[in-house]
Amino acid sequence: MSDDKLTLKGERIAKVMARAGVCSRREAERMIADGRVSVDGQVIDSPALNVVATNIITVDGKALPDKQPPRLWRYHKARGIITSHNDPEGRPTVFEQLPKGTPRVISIGRLDFNTEGLLLLTNDGELARYLEKPDNAMIRRYRVRVHGRVDENELAALKEGPVIDGVQYGPVEAMLDIQKGANAWINISIREGKNREVRKIMESLGLDVSRLIRTDYGPVQLGKLPRGEMEEIPRKALSEWFAGKVPGIGKSGGDKKEGFAQAKPKPAFKGPRKDPQKDQNDKKTKGHSKGPNKGKKPNADRRR
């Protein structure tokens, strides 16, 4: 490997691997430590390495894929599925359930085996890192069903940030939705996403969690997405949310040409050019008797 290729120029190799959608930066560092990554034919053992476009990077003997534009999907995870590419215990995994033809994706955070709801997936390690990074304080919202009598004063006290088993948690917003007999539903918002955070908080209050559903992660909502379904977030939305914050995501402008679905319905065109047929159909639908096509026969353009 020539010394002129590995300089202070370029980018850290873990970052390059993450941007190629191979894995997250953290996973890239583990792969490097395990001797699975080569640069220009030489196995490397440290992520403290900058590479440039002319370097040939391979992972497990396969060339690093070409960088693809960052993409983001929302997925409705069911209970009884593990967020992993493979499980030693043989349990079903999220990635086995994804629709055929889905590109290689990584999960943004995890939902444990019995937690359901919104799981974000991406082909871009840098986007995953941005959304997971505690400093960016992405709000995660949950609906929690618990067994036990809820003390609303105890829920209000969680705003100060609970300490559980010596671990300091960030502020938690929790509000009782409904108490029915010995069971209750609580709405919870957190910003850190520590391992099993919501369950541990509820257990610290003497409440047993019987169901846990994530409904929001940052700007993305589960909405009415059916269980087990996956839906891509429009690129226009990514631009609005992350332009200038995540490498590879710029301001929107080319989205219409690229054919991506828009986050909101497109407004009616108000420029100088008009479509007579569209105006005629609008007139029929809305029951207007006035308009630029008044007096013209319906479907006149079709008979031309």
C-alpha positions as CSV (number, residue, x, y, z in Angstrom):
1,M,0.0,0.0,0.0
2,S,1.6,3.3,-1.1
3,D,2.2,5.8,1.6
4,D,1.0,8.7,-0.6
5,K,-2.5,7.2,-0.5
6,L,-2.8,7.1,3.2
7,T,-2.4,10.6,4.4
8,L,-4.2,13.1,6.6
9,K,-6.3,13.9,3.5
10,G,-9.5,11.9,2.8
11,E,-11.8,10.5,5.5
12,R,-11.6,8.0,8.2
13,I,-12.2,4.5,6.9
14,A,-15.0,3.7,9.3
15,K,-16.8,6.8,8.1
16,V,-16.4,5.8,4.5
17,M,-17.7,2.3,5.2
18,A,-20.7,3.7,7.1
19,R,-21.5,6.1,4.2
20,A,-21.4,3.2,1.8
21,G,-24.2,1.5,3.8
22,V,-22.1,-1.5,4.9
23,C,-22.6,-0.8,8.6
24,S,-22.5,1.8,11.3
25,R,-19.2,3.5,12.2
26,R,-19.1,1.4,15.4
27,E,-19.7,-1.8,13.5
28,A,-17.0,-0.8,11.0
29,E,-14.5,-0.4,13.9
30,R,-15.4,-3.9,15.1
31,M,-15.0,-5.3,11.6
32,I,-11.5,-3.7,11.3
33,A,-10.5,-5.0,14.7
34,D,-11.6,-8.5,13.6
35,G,-9.3,-8.3,10.5
36,R,-12.2,-8.3,8.0
37,V,-11.2,-5.1,6.2
38,S,-8.4,-4.6,3.7
39,V,-7.1,-1.4,2.0
40,D,-5.2,-1.9,-1.3
41,G,-4.8,-5.6,-0.5
42,Q,-3.5,-5.1,3.0
43,V,-5.5,-6.2,6.1
44,I,-5.7,-3.3,8.5
45,D,-6.2,-3.6,12.3
46,S,-7.0,0.0,13.3
47,P,-9.7,2.5,12.3
48,A,-7.3,5.4,12.8
49,L,-6.7,5.5,9.0
50,N,-7.7,8.0,6.4
51,V,-8.6,6.9,2.9
52,V,-9.2,8.6,-0.4
53,A,-11.2,7.7,-3.5
54,T,-8.3,5.9,-5.1
55,N,-8.0,3.4,-2.3
56,I,-9.5,0.0,-2.9
57,I,-11.4,-1.1,0.2
58,T,-12.7,-4.6,0.7
59,V,-14.8,-6.1,3.5
60,D,-14.7,-9.9,3.8
61,G,-13.0,-10.0,0.4
62,K,-15.8,-8.0,-1.3
63,A,-15.2,-4.5,-2.7
64,L,-17.0,-1.7,-0.9
65,P,-20.2,-0.9,-2.8
66,D,-20.5,2.4,-4.6
67,K,-22.0,5.1,-2.4
68,Q,-25.7,5.4,-2.8
69,P,-27.9,8.4,-1.8
70,P,-29.0,8.2,1.8
71,R,-32.4,6.5,2.1
72,L,-34.7,6.0,5.1
73,W,-37.6,3.6,5.7
74,R,-40.1,3.2,8.5
75,Y,-41.1,-0.3,9.4
76,H,-43.8,-1.6,11.7
77,K,-42.1,-4.2,13.9
78,A,-44.3,-6.8,15.5
79,R,-43.7,-8.5,18.9
80,G,-41.7,-11.6,18.9
81,I,-39.1,-10.5,16.4
82,I,-35.5,-9.6,17.2
83,T,-33.8,-6.5,15.7
84,S,-30.7,-8.4,14.4
85,H,-29.4,-9.9,11.1
86,N,-29.0,-13.3,12.8
87,D,-29.9,-14.7,16.2
88,P,-28.0,-17.6,17.9
89,E,-31.2,-18.7,19.5
90,G,-32.9,-19.1,16.1
91,R,-35.6,-16.5,16.7
92,P,-37.1,-14.7,13.7
93,T,-35.3,-11.4,12.9
94,V,-36.5,-8.1,11.4
95,F,-34.3,-8.5,8.4
96,E,-35.8,-11.8,7.5
97,Q,-39.2,-10.2,7.4
98,L,-38.4,-7.3,5.1
99,P,-40.0,-7.3,1.6
100,K,-38.1,-9.0,-1.2
101,G,-35.9,-6.7,-3.1
102,T,-35.1,-4.5,-0.1
103,P,-31.5,-3.2,-0.4
104,R,-29.0,-3.8,2.4
105,V,-30.2,-1.7,5.4
106,I,-29.2,-1.2,9.0
107,S,-31.5,-0.4,11.9
108,I,-31.4,2.9,13.6
109,G,-31.3,1.8,17.2
110,R,-33.2,-1.3,18.2
111,L,-36.5,-2.5,19.6
112,D,-36.3,-5.4,21.9
113,F,-37.9,-8.8,21.3
114,N,-41.3,-7.9,22.8
115,T,-41.4,-4.3,21.8
116,E,-43.4,-3.3,18.8
117,G,-44.0,-0.3,16.6
118,L,-41.8,2.1,14.7
119,L,-38.4,1.0,13.7
120,L,-36.3,3.1,11.3
121,L,-34.1,1.5,8.7
122,T,-31.5,3.1,6.4
123,N,-28.8,2.3,3.8
124,D,-26.6,5.0,5.2
125,G,-24.4,4.7,8.3
126,E,-24.0,8.4,8.7
127,L,-27.7,9.0,8.8
128,A,-28.1,6.2,11.4
129,R,-25.4,7.8,13.5
130,Y,-27.0,11.2,13.3
131,L,-30.4,9.9,14.5
132,E,-28.9,7.7,17.2
133,K,-26.4,10.3,18.6
134,P,-27.6,11.4,22.1
135,D,-26.4,15.0,21.4
136,N,-29.1,15.3,18.7
137,A,-31.8,14.5,21.3
138,M,-34.2,12.8,18.9
139,I,-37.5,12.3,20.7
140,R,-38.8,8.7,21.0
141,R,-42.5,8.4,21.9
142,Y,-44.1,5.3,23.2
143,R,-47.5,4.0,24.3
144,V,-47.1,1.8,27.3
145,R,-49.7,-0.5,28.8
146,V,-48.9,-1.4,32.4
147,H,-50.3,-3.5,35.2
148,G,-50.7,-1.5,38.5
149,R,-52.1,1.7,39.9
150,V,-50.4,4.7,38.4
151,D,-49.3,7.6,40.6
152,E,-49.4,10.7,38.5
153,N,-47.1,12.6,40.9
154,E,-44.5,9.9,40.3
155,L,-44.9,10.3,36.6
156,A,-44.4,14.1,36.9
157,A,-41.2,13.6,38.9
158,L,-39.6,11.8,36.0
159,K,-39.1,15.2,34.3
160,E,-36.1,15.6,36.6
161,G,-34.4,12.6,35.1
162,P,-34.7,9.4,37.2
163,V,-31.7,7.5,38.7
164,I,-32.2,3.8,38.4
165,D,-29.6,1.3,39.8
166,G,-27.1,4.0,39.9
167,V,-27.7,5.1,36.3
168,Q,-28.7,8.6,35.5
169,Y,-31.4,8.9,32.9
170,G,-32.4,12.1,31.0
171,P,-35.7,13.9,31.5
172,V,-38.7,11.8,30.8
173,E,-42.1,13.1,29.9
174,A,-44.8,10.7,31.1
175,M,-48.6,11.2,31.2
176,L,-51.4,8.9,32.2
177,D,-53.8,8.3,29.4
178,I,-56.3,6.0,31.0
179,Q,-56.5,3.9,34.1
180,K,-59.0,1.0,33.9
181,G,-59.1,-1.3,36.8
182,A,-55.6,-2.7,37.5
183,N,-54.3,-1.7,34.0
184,A,-53.4,1.6,32.5
185,W,-52.0,3.2,29.3
186,I,-49.2,5.8,29.6
187,N,-47.7,8.1,27.0
188,I,-43.9,8.5,27.4
189,S,-41.3,10.6,25.6
190,I,-37.6,10.1,26.0
191,R,-34.5,11.5,24.2
192,E,-31.7,9.2,25.0
193,G,-32.9,5.7,24.1
194,K,-30.8,3.7,26.6
195,N,-31.1,0.0,26.6
196,R,-34.6,-1.1,27.8
197,E,-35.0,2.5,29.2
198,V,-38.8,2.6,29.2
199,R,-39.2,-0.8,30.8
200,K,-36.7,0.0,33.5
201,I,-38.4,3.3,34.3
202,M,-41.8,1.6,34.7
203,E,-40.3,-1.1,36.8
204,S,-38.8,1.5,39.1
205,L,-42.3,2.8,39.7
206,G,-43.6,-0.7,40.6
207,L,-45.4,-1.1,37.2
208,D,-45.3,-4.2,35.1
209,V,-45.1,-3.5,31.3
210,S,-47.5,-5.7,29.4
211,R,-47.2,-3.9,26.0
212,L,-44.8,-1.4,24.6
213,I,-45.3,0.4,21.3
214,R,-43.0,3.0,19.8
215,T,-45.0,5.6,17.8
216,D,-42.5,8.2,16.9
217,Y,-38.7,8.6,16.4
218,G,-37.6,12.1,15.7
219,P,-39.6,13.5,12.8
220,V,-40.9,10.1,11.7
221,Q,-44.3,8.7,12.9
222,L,-45.6,5.2,12.8
223,G,-49.1,6.5,11.8
224,K,-51.4,3.9,10.3
225,L,-48.6,1.8,8.7
226,P,-49.8,-1.9,9.0
227,R,-47.9,-4.3,11.1
228,G,-45.0,-5.9,9.2
229,E,-45.1,-3.3,6.4
230,M,-42.2,-1.1,5.3
231,E,-42.5,2.3,3.6
232,E,-39.8,4.7,2.3
233,I,-39.6,8.2,3.5
234,P,-39.7,10.7,0.6
235,R,-36.3,12.2,-0.3
236,K,-38.0,15.7,-0.1
237,A,-38.7,15.0,3.6
238,L,-35.1,13.9,4.2
239,S,-33.9,17.2,2.6
240,E,-36.2,19.2,4.8
241,W,-35.1,17.4,8.0
242,F,-31.4,16.7,7.5
243,A,-30.0,19.0,4.8
244,G,-26.6,20.3,5.9
245,K,-26.6,17.9,8.9
246,V,-26.0,14.5,7.3
247,P,-23.4,14.0,4.5
248,G,-25.1,13.3,1.2
249,I,-28.3,15.0,2.0
250,G,-28.7,18.4,0.4
251,K,-31.5,20.8,-0.1
252,S,-34.4,19.5,-2.1
253,G,-34.7,20.5,-5.7
254,G,-34.1,17.4,-7.8
255,D,-36.7,15.3,-6.0
256,K,-39.5,15.9,-8.5
257,K,-37.3,14.8,-11.4
258,E,-36.2,11.7,-9.6
259,G,-39.7,10.4,-9.1
260,F,-39.8,10.2,-5.3
261,A,-43.1,10.4,-3.6
262,Q,-43.8,13.8,-2.0
263,A,-44.4,14.2,1.7
264,K,-47.5,16.3,0.9
265,P,-49.9,16.4,-2.0
266,K,-48.7,18.7,-4.8
267,P,-50.7,21.9,-4.9
268,A,-52.6,22.8,-8.1
269,F,-50.3,24.4,-10.7
270,K,-50.8,28.2,-10.7
271,G,-48.5,29.3,-13.5
272,P,-49.5,30.9,-16.7
273,R,-50.0,27.6,-18.6
274,K,-53.3,25.8,-18.0
275,D,-54.5,22.4,-18.8
276,P,-58.1,22.7,-20.2
277,Q,-58.9,19.1,-19.5
278,K,-57.9,19.4,-15.8
279,D,-59.9,22.6,-15.5
280,Q,-62.9,20.9,-17.0
281,N,-62.6,17.9,-14.6
282,D,-62.2,20.3,-11.6
283,K,-65.3,22.1,-12.7
284,K,-67.3,18.8,-12.8
285,T,-66.0,17.7,-9.4
286,K,-66.6,20.9,-7.6
287,G,-69.9,21.9,-9.3
288,H,-68.6,25.2,-10.5
289,S,-70.5,26.8,-13.4
290,K,-67.9,29.4,-14.2
291,G,-64.4,29.0,-15.4
292,P,-62.1,29.3,-18.4
293,N,-63.8,26.4,-20.2
294,K,-67.4,27.6,-19.8
295,G,-69.4,26.7,-22.9
296,K,-66.9,24.1,-24.2
297,K,-68.1,20.5,-24.6
298,P,-66.7,18.0,-22.1
299,N,-63.8,15.9,-23.4
300,A,-63.3,18.1,-26.3
301,D,-59.5,17.6,-26.2
302,R,-59.9,13.8,-26.3
303,R,-61.6,14.0,-29.6
304,R,-58.9,15.9,-31.3
